[in-house]
Amino acid sequence: MYPIMEGPDRIREIHFSMVPKLGPVLSKKVLEYFKSLEAVFNATLKDFLEIEGIQIKGAEHILRSLENKTIRDRARRELDFIQENRVQCFFILNPDYPFRLIQCPDPPILVYFQGTADINAQKIISIVGSRKATAYGKKLTHEFINGLKGLDLVILSGLAFGIDIQAHRSSMENGIPTIGVLGHGLDLLYPSAHRDISSKMKRNGGLLTEFCSETPILPGLFPRRNRIIAGLSDALVVVEAADKGGALITAELATSYNKEVFAFPGRVNDPYSQGCLGLIRDQKAQLILNAGEFLDFMNWVNPSMHNNDHEEPESAIALKILNILVQKNKVSISELNKDLGSTIPNIPEILLDLEIRGKIRLLPGRILERV
Protein backbone atom coordinates (compact mmCIF):
# COMPACT_ATOMS: atom_id res chain seq x y z
CA MET A 1 0.00 0.00 0.00
CA TYR A 2 1.35 3.40 -0.97
CA PRO A 3 1.23 6.31 1.52
CA ILE A 4 -1.58 8.81 1.10
CA MET A 5 -0.14 12.32 0.95
CA GLU A 6 -2.07 15.11 2.65
CA GLY A 7 -1.82 18.86 3.00
CA PRO A 8 -0.84 21.70 0.67
CA ASP A 9 1.47 19.64 -1.55
CA ARG A 10 -1.33 17.26 -2.50
CA ILE A 11 -3.80 20.12 -2.98
CA ARG A 12 -1.34 21.82 -5.31
CA GLU A 13 -0.92 18.61 -7.35
CA ILE A 14 -4.68 18.21 -7.68
CA HIS A 15 -5.11 21.90 -8.50
CA PHE A 16 -2.56 21.72 -11.32
CA SER A 17 -4.23 18.60 -12.76
CA MET A 18 -7.55 20.51 -12.86
CA VAL A 19 -6.32 23.46 -14.92
CA PRO A 20 -8.80 23.67 -17.85
CA LYS A 21 -7.53 23.25 -21.43
CA LEU A 22 -4.09 22.23 -20.21
CA GLY A 23 -3.94 18.73 -21.67
CA PRO A 24 -1.48 15.97 -20.78
CA VAL A 25 1.08 16.81 -23.47
CA LEU A 26 1.33 20.50 -22.55
CA SER A 27 1.15 19.74 -18.82
CA LYS A 28 4.14 17.44 -19.21
CA LYS A 29 6.04 20.18 -21.07
CA VAL A 30 5.30 22.70 -18.31
CA LEU A 31 6.52 20.36 -15.57
CA GLU A 32 9.62 19.36 -17.53
CA TYR A 33 10.47 23.05 -17.93
CA PHE A 34 9.90 24.15 -14.31
CA LYS A 35 11.03 20.89 -12.63
CA SER A 36 8.77 21.44 -9.60
CA LEU A 37 5.21 22.46 -8.78
CA GLU A 38 6.47 25.21 -6.51
CA ALA A 39 8.22 26.80 -9.49
CA VAL A 40 5.05 26.44 -11.58
CA PHE A 41 2.88 28.23 -9.02
CA ASN A 42 5.50 30.99 -8.59
CA ALA A 43 6.06 31.47 -12.33
CA THR A 44 5.41 34.73 -14.20
CA LEU A 45 3.82 35.34 -17.58
CA LYS A 46 7.29 35.73 -19.07
CA ASP A 47 8.31 32.32 -17.67
CA PHE A 48 5.38 30.55 -19.34
CA LEU A 49 6.07 32.23 -22.66
CA GLU A 50 9.49 30.57 -22.69
CA ILE A 51 7.80 27.18 -23.13
CA GLU A 52 7.39 25.96 -26.71
CA GLY A 53 3.75 25.74 -27.72
CA ILE A 54 2.42 28.30 -25.22
CA GLN A 55 1.21 31.63 -26.63
CA ILE A 56 0.31 34.70 -24.59
CA LYS A 57 -3.41 33.85 -24.29
CA GLY A 58 -2.57 30.34 -23.16
CA ALA A 59 -0.04 31.62 -20.63
CA GLU A 60 -2.56 34.11 -19.23
CA HIS A 61 -5.15 31.34 -18.95
CA ILE A 62 -2.74 29.10 -17.03
CA LEU A 63 -1.82 31.90 -14.62
CA ARG A 64 -5.47 32.75 -13.96
CA SER A 65 -6.26 29.07 -13.36
CA LEU A 66 -3.37 28.64 -10.92
CA GLU A 67 -4.68 31.60 -8.93
CA ASN A 68 -8.34 30.58 -9.23
CA LYS A 69 -9.98 30.18 -5.81
CA THR A 70 -12.81 28.03 -7.21
CA ILE A 71 -10.35 25.49 -8.59
CA ARG A 72 -8.38 25.56 -5.32
CA ASP A 73 -11.55 24.88 -3.33
CA ARG A 74 -12.44 22.06 -5.71
CA ALA A 75 -8.98 20.57 -5.12
CA ARG A 76 -9.57 20.72 -1.37
CA ARG A 77 -12.86 18.83 -1.79
CA GLU A 78 -11.04 16.23 -3.81
CA LEU A 79 -8.48 15.83 -1.05
CA ASP A 80 -11.34 15.22 1.39
CA PHE A 81 -12.72 12.55 -0.96
CA ILE A 82 -9.29 10.93 -1.25
CA GLN A 83 -8.81 10.76 2.50
CA GLU A 84 -12.32 9.51 3.24
CA ASN A 85 -12.10 6.73 0.63
CA ARG A 86 -8.46 5.70 1.10
CA VAL A 87 -7.56 6.65 -2.47
CA GLN A 88 -3.90 6.71 -3.45
CA CYS A 89 -2.64 9.46 -5.77
CA PHE A 90 0.34 9.33 -8.10
CA PHE A 91 1.61 12.65 -9.40
CA ILE A 92 3.94 12.59 -12.38
CA LEU A 93 6.85 14.26 -10.55
CA ASN A 94 6.75 11.79 -7.67
CA PRO A 95 8.97 8.67 -7.60
CA ASP A 96 6.05 6.26 -7.13
CA TYR A 97 4.31 7.40 -10.34
CA PRO A 98 3.86 4.48 -12.82
CA PHE A 99 7.15 4.32 -14.69
CA ARG A 100 5.53 2.84 -17.81
CA LEU A 101 3.17 5.83 -18.17
CA ILE A 102 5.88 8.44 -17.81
CA GLN A 103 7.50 7.07 -20.97
CA CYS A 104 4.37 7.93 -23.00
CA PRO A 105 4.14 11.30 -24.78
CA ASP A 106 0.72 12.06 -23.26
CA PRO A 107 0.73 10.61 -19.71
CA PRO A 108 -1.94 11.55 -17.17
CA ILE A 109 -0.48 14.13 -14.80
CA LEU A 110 -2.22 12.60 -11.80
CA VAL A 111 -3.78 9.16 -11.39
CA TYR A 112 -6.08 7.98 -8.61
CA PHE A 113 -5.94 4.38 -7.42
CA GLN A 114 -8.10 2.39 -5.06
CA GLY A 115 -6.89 -1.13 -4.33
CA THR A 116 -3.98 -3.34 -3.33
CA ALA A 117 -2.14 -4.20 -6.57
CA ASP A 118 1.30 -2.89 -7.46
CA ILE A 119 0.83 -0.49 -10.40
CA ASN A 120 4.59 -0.73 -10.95
CA ALA A 121 4.55 -4.53 -11.02
CA GLN A 122 7.32 -6.26 -12.93
CA LYS A 123 4.89 -7.66 -15.52
CA ILE A 124 1.60 -6.05 -16.61
CA ILE A 125 -0.68 -7.30 -19.40
CA SER A 126 -3.67 -5.42 -20.82
CA ILE A 127 -6.49 -7.49 -22.29
CA VAL A 128 -9.17 -5.84 -24.45
CA GLY A 129 -11.87 -6.81 -26.90
CA SER A 130 -15.42 -6.43 -28.04
CA ARG A 131 -18.20 -5.39 -25.66
CA LYS A 132 -20.40 -7.85 -27.57
CA ALA A 133 -18.11 -10.78 -26.90
CA THR A 134 -19.11 -14.17 -28.28
CA ALA A 135 -18.89 -17.43 -26.35
CA TYR A 136 -15.72 -18.14 -28.37
CA GLY A 137 -14.12 -14.87 -27.26
CA LYS A 138 -15.00 -15.41 -23.60
CA LYS A 139 -13.61 -18.95 -23.73
CA LEU A 140 -10.37 -17.72 -25.32
CA THR A 141 -10.00 -15.06 -22.63
CA HIS A 142 -10.55 -17.54 -19.84
CA GLU A 143 -8.16 -20.12 -21.29
CA PHE A 144 -5.49 -17.49 -21.96
CA ILE A 145 -5.59 -16.18 -18.40
CA ASN A 146 -5.74 -19.68 -16.96
CA GLY A 147 -2.48 -20.32 -18.82
CA LEU A 148 -0.87 -17.41 -16.96
CA LYS A 149 -1.65 -18.81 -13.51
CA GLY A 150 1.47 -19.03 -11.37
CA LEU A 151 3.17 -16.07 -13.04
CA ASP A 152 3.75 -12.94 -10.97
CA LEU A 153 1.88 -10.31 -12.98
CA VAL A 154 -1.05 -7.87 -13.06
CA ILE A 155 -3.84 -7.88 -15.65
CA LEU A 156 -5.48 -4.64 -16.79
CA SER A 157 -8.72 -4.04 -18.62
CA GLY A 158 -11.47 -1.44 -18.86
CA LEU A 159 -14.26 -3.00 -16.72
CA ALA A 160 -16.62 -2.79 -19.72
CA PHE A 161 -19.05 -5.48 -20.85
CA GLY A 162 -17.74 -8.36 -22.93
CA ILE A 163 -14.04 -9.26 -23.06
CA ASP A 164 -13.07 -6.69 -20.39
CA ILE A 165 -15.24 -8.09 -17.62
CA GLN A 166 -14.37 -11.66 -18.63
CA ALA A 167 -10.68 -10.77 -18.22
CA HIS A 168 -11.32 -9.40 -14.73
CA ARG A 169 -13.42 -12.42 -13.68
CA SER A 170 -10.94 -14.97 -15.02
CA SER A 171 -8.06 -13.12 -13.33
CA MET A 172 -9.79 -13.29 -9.96
CA GLU A 173 -10.64 -16.97 -10.46
CA ASN A 174 -6.93 -17.65 -11.02
CA GLY A 175 -5.74 -15.46 -8.15
CA ILE A 176 -4.13 -12.90 -10.48
CA PRO A 177 -4.39 -9.23 -9.41
CA THR A 178 -6.53 -7.30 -11.88
CA ILE A 179 -7.01 -3.55 -12.28
CA GLY A 180 -9.95 -1.86 -13.97
CA VAL A 181 -9.10 1.43 -15.68
CA LEU A 182 -12.07 3.80 -15.55
CA GLY A 183 -13.26 6.63 -17.78
CA HIS A 184 -14.70 8.57 -14.83
CA GLY A 185 -14.02 9.31 -11.16
CA LEU A 186 -13.89 6.82 -8.30
CA ASP A 187 -17.16 8.09 -6.87
CA LEU A 188 -19.03 6.39 -9.74
CA LEU A 189 -19.04 2.99 -11.38
CA TYR A 190 -19.95 2.44 -15.01
CA PRO A 191 -21.49 0.15 -15.92
CA SER A 192 -23.29 -0.13 -12.58
CA ALA A 193 -23.87 -3.85 -13.22
CA HIS A 194 -20.17 -4.37 -12.41
CA ARG A 195 -20.30 -2.72 -8.99
CA ASP A 196 -20.06 -6.00 -7.05
CA ILE A 197 -17.12 -7.34 -9.03
CA SER A 198 -15.31 -3.99 -8.78
CA SER A 199 -15.58 -4.17 -4.98
CA LYS A 200 -13.96 -7.61 -5.03
CA MET A 201 -11.24 -6.37 -7.38
CA LYS A 202 -10.11 -3.81 -4.81
CA ARG A 203 -9.05 -6.68 -2.54
CA ASN A 204 -6.78 -8.25 -5.16
CA GLY A 205 -6.23 -5.59 -7.78
CA GLY A 206 -8.01 -2.27 -7.87
CA LEU A 207 -9.55 0.57 -9.83
CA LEU A 208 -7.50 3.31 -11.49
CA THR A 209 -8.42 6.58 -13.20
CA GLU A 210 -7.03 9.97 -14.11
CA PHE A 211 -10.41 11.62 -13.46
CA CYS A 212 -11.32 13.20 -10.14
CA SER A 213 -14.60 12.59 -8.34
CA GLU A 214 -17.65 14.49 -9.62
CA THR A 215 -16.49 13.93 -13.21
CA PRO A 216 -19.60 13.13 -15.28
CA ILE A 217 -19.73 9.98 -17.40
CA LEU A 218 -19.12 11.22 -20.96
CA PRO A 219 -18.39 9.08 -24.06
CA GLY A 220 -15.46 11.31 -25.02
CA LEU A 221 -13.55 10.40 -21.85
CA PHE A 222 -13.27 6.68 -22.60
CA PRO A 223 -10.71 7.05 -25.43
CA ARG A 224 -8.53 8.88 -22.88
CA ARG A 225 -8.99 5.89 -20.58
CA ASN A 226 -7.80 3.62 -23.40
CA ARG A 227 -4.39 5.29 -23.59
CA ILE A 228 -3.79 4.36 -19.94
CA ILE A 229 -4.74 0.74 -20.64
CA ALA A 230 -2.19 0.76 -23.47
CA GLY A 231 0.52 2.77 -21.73
CA LEU A 232 0.47 1.04 -18.34
CA SER A 233 1.18 -2.41 -19.78
CA ASP A 234 4.13 -4.30 -21.19
CA ALA A 235 1.90 -6.05 -23.71
CA LEU A 236 -1.62 -5.65 -25.06
CA VAL A 237 -3.69 -8.67 -26.04
CA VAL A 238 -6.74 -8.22 -28.29
CA VAL A 239 -8.99 -11.24 -27.95
CA GLU A 240 -11.96 -10.39 -30.14
CA ALA A 241 -12.84 -7.15 -31.96
CA ALA A 242 -14.95 -5.86 -34.81
CA ASP A 243 -13.41 -3.73 -37.56
CA LYS A 244 -14.06 -0.57 -35.49
CA GLY A 245 -14.19 0.18 -31.79
CA GLY A 246 -12.31 0.89 -28.60
CA ALA A 247 -10.18 -2.26 -28.70
CA LEU A 248 -8.63 -1.21 -32.01
CA ILE A 249 -8.08 2.33 -30.72
CA THR A 250 -6.25 0.86 -27.74
CA ALA A 251 -4.17 -1.38 -30.02
CA GLU A 252 -3.18 1.60 -32.18
CA LEU A 253 -2.15 3.51 -29.05
CA ALA A 254 -0.13 0.56 -27.78
CA THR A 255 1.68 0.38 -31.12
CA SER A 256 2.47 4.10 -30.95
CA TYR A 257 3.87 3.58 -27.43
CA ASN A 258 6.12 0.75 -28.71
CA LYS A 259 4.27 -1.87 -26.68
CA GLU A 260 4.02 -5.49 -27.76
CA VAL A 261 0.60 -6.15 -29.32
CA PHE A 262 -0.93 -9.60 -29.77
CA ALA A 263 -4.21 -10.78 -31.30
CA PHE A 264 -6.15 -14.03 -31.42
CA PRO A 265 -7.33 -14.97 -34.91
CA GLY A 266 -10.89 -15.98 -35.73
CA ARG A 267 -12.92 -17.11 -38.69
CA VAL A 268 -12.55 -14.86 -41.72
CA ASN A 269 -16.32 -14.31 -41.99
CA ASP A 270 -16.92 -13.63 -38.29
CA PRO A 271 -17.67 -9.89 -37.75
CA TYR A 272 -16.13 -9.97 -34.28
CA SER A 273 -12.86 -11.33 -35.61
CA GLN A 274 -12.34 -8.67 -38.28
CA GLY A 275 -10.44 -6.31 -35.99
CA CYS A 276 -7.99 -8.99 -34.86
CA LEU A 277 -7.50 -10.32 -38.38
CA GLY A 278 -6.87 -6.79 -39.63
CA LEU A 279 -4.23 -6.18 -36.94
CA ILE A 280 -2.50 -9.42 -37.87
CA ARG A 281 -2.76 -8.75 -41.63
CA ASP A 282 -1.33 -5.24 -41.25
CA GLN A 283 1.47 -6.59 -39.03
CA LYS A 284 0.34 -4.44 -36.12
CA ALA A 285 -0.16 -7.47 -33.91
CA GLN A 286 1.49 -10.84 -33.51
CA LEU A 287 -0.80 -13.84 -33.93
CA ILE A 288 -1.10 -16.06 -30.85
CA LEU A 289 -3.20 -19.12 -30.13
CA ASN A 290 -2.59 -19.62 -26.41
CA ALA A 291 -0.78 -18.35 -23.33
CA GLY A 292 2.27 -20.49 -24.04
CA GLU A 293 2.93 -18.70 -27.32
CA PHE A 294 2.47 -15.33 -25.65
CA LEU A 295 4.93 -16.17 -22.89
CA ASP A 296 7.38 -17.51 -25.47
CA PHE A 297 7.31 -14.23 -27.43
CA MET A 298 7.62 -12.15 -24.24
CA ASN A 299 10.38 -14.44 -22.98
CA TRP A 300 8.52 -14.80 -19.68
CA VAL A 301 8.94 -18.10 -17.87
CA ASN A 302 5.89 -19.60 -16.18
CA PRO A 303 6.73 -22.64 -14.02
CA SER A 304 3.23 -24.06 -14.51
CA MET A 305 3.75 -24.20 -18.29
CA HIS A 306 6.07 -27.16 -17.74
CA ASN A 307 3.07 -29.17 -16.61
CA ASN A 308 2.05 -31.71 -19.27
CA ASP A 309 -1.53 -30.47 -19.09
CA HIS A 310 -0.49 -27.37 -21.02
CA GLU A 311 0.00 -27.27 -24.76
CA GLU A 312 3.53 -26.70 -25.99
CA PRO A 313 4.13 -23.31 -27.70
CA GLU A 314 4.32 -23.32 -31.48
CA SER A 315 7.70 -23.10 -33.15
CA ALA A 316 8.58 -19.84 -34.90
CA ILE A 317 8.10 -21.49 -38.34
CA ALA A 318 4.72 -22.97 -37.34
CA LEU A 319 3.57 -19.52 -36.23
CA LYS A 320 4.67 -18.02 -39.56
CA ILE A 321 2.68 -20.69 -41.40
CA LEU A 322 -0.43 -20.02 -39.32
CA ASN A 323 -0.02 -16.28 -39.85
CA ILE A 324 0.18 -16.75 -43.64
CA LEU A 325 -2.95 -18.92 -43.59
CA VAL A 326 -4.86 -16.33 -41.55
CA GLN A 327 -4.03 -13.72 -44.18
CA LYS A 328 -4.64 -15.87 -47.27
CA ASN A 329 -7.14 -18.44 -45.95
CA LYS A 330 -5.81 -21.08 -48.40
CA VAL A 331 -2.36 -21.52 -49.88
CA SER A 332 -0.51 -24.18 -51.86
CA ILE A 333 2.56 -25.78 -50.33
CA SER A 334 4.77 -24.41 -53.11
CA GLU A 335 3.39 -20.89 -52.55
CA LEU A 336 3.90 -21.33 -48.80
CA ASN A 337 7.59 -22.10 -49.34
CA LYS A 338 7.94 -18.87 -51.35
CA ASP A 339 6.17 -16.86 -48.63
CA LEU A 340 8.46 -18.30 -45.97
CA GLY A 341 11.37 -16.98 -48.01
CA SER A 342 13.58 -20.04 -47.78
CA THR A 343 13.60 -23.81 -48.03
CA ILE A 344 13.03 -25.37 -44.62
CA PRO A 345 14.19 -29.00 -44.41
CA ASN A 346 11.61 -30.11 -41.81
CA ILE A 347 8.58 -28.36 -43.32
CA PRO A 348 6.71 -31.67 -43.93
CA GLU A 349 7.09 -32.59 -40.24
CA ILE A 350 5.87 -29.15 -39.13
CA LEU A 351 2.84 -29.34 -41.44
CA LEU A 352 2.03 -32.87 -40.28
CA ASP A 353 2.23 -31.80 -36.64
CA LEU A 354 -0.10 -28.85 -37.27
CA GLU A 355 -2.53 -31.13 -39.12
CA ILE A 356 -2.54 -33.74 -36.36
CA ARG A 357 -3.25 -31.07 -33.77
CA GLY A 358 -6.15 -29.73 -35.82
CA LYS A 359 -4.58 -26.37 -36.65
CA ILE A 360 -4.55 -26.82 -40.46
CA ARG A 361 -6.21 -29.02 -43.07
CA LEU A 362 -4.61 -30.48 -46.23
CA LEU A 363 -6.94 -30.27 -49.22
CA PRO A 364 -6.64 -31.96 -52.65
CA GLY A 365 -3.98 -30.40 -54.85
CA ARG A 366 -1.58 -29.91 -51.91
CA ILE A 367 -3.60 -26.90 -50.73
CA LEU A 368 -3.43 -25.91 -47.05
CA GLU A 369 -6.33 -24.36 -45.17
CA ARG A 370 -6.46 -22.88 -41.66
CA VAL A 371 -8.97 -24.70 -39.45
Helices and strands as residue ranges (DSSP letters): H 8-17, H 24-34, H 37-41, H 45-49, H 56-66, H 69-84, E 88-91, H 99-102, E 110-115, E 124-128, H 135-146, E 154-157, H 163-173, E 178-181, G 192-194, H 195-201, E 205-209, G 219-221, H 222-231, E 235-238, H 246-256, E 260-263, G 271-273, H 274-281, E 286-287, H 291-298, G 303-306, H 316-328, E 330-332, H 333-340, H 347-356, E 360-363, E 367-370
